Amino acid sequence: MTAQIDLFLCLKDNFGVLLHDAQSGATAAIDAPEAAPIEAALQETGWRLSDILVTHHHADHTQGIGELKQRHQCRVVAPRNEAKRIAHVDETVGEGDSVQVGGLEGRVIDTPGHTAGHISYFFPADKLAFVGDTLFSIGCGRVIEGNPEMMWNSLLKLRGLPDDTRFYCGHEYTQANIRFAETIEPNNKSLAARADEVAKLIAAHKFSIPATIGAEKAANPFLRADDAEMAKSLGLGGKPAWQVFAEIRERKNRF
Ligand SMILES: [Zn+2]
């Protein structure tokens, strides 16, 4: 495996992620929530910032771009469908486009719903996915600009990635997500196991991610909206999966 990752916190609970190609020396920041912690991570690793890969336009994912670009002259890659709402963009991408970070090759997946133009990045050789605010561990982003059906279809695309894909999301929300998920599927053993694992990680001052797509499929209620038992338990037996998803999302909004 050639890709290296550095994971750290920005702002209150945003994840900062650096993706590094040791061979070429290229390094991408996934989003830029805050310049200072990203600078500190670059200092600590000795990596040189070559690219910023933006998932969506929200300020807590983009407000560090200007400062980082000025200092490092890095390339800024952003979602085509909302690039107008992001400053300092050099290149716009959408579904199926490839993105190089040195020798690492990523593929763009359109994952709208949280925002209308949200994208995710998948690096197949290293089985790494950067999913912004679409998928969280044991949760998913709020449906702000899209609709539930759109968001469900985006989650299905991410769920379809190889089971051993490690994904990095935009926020450390996992423990709060678990508390909610336990109200939806109190008897889910995979969820109970994940709850134990995360409690230990957080107690040891470690992060709850990356998680794998395979483990997430078994424990994250938002990826399980097409499970017949789940639909029945929510009083939605026989309804389309996106409606079950919408109900779970609605309950989370009120939780
Ligand atoms: Zn967001």
Residues whose N, C-alpha, C, O or C-beta is under 5 A from the ligand:
A	BS01	ZN	H58 D133
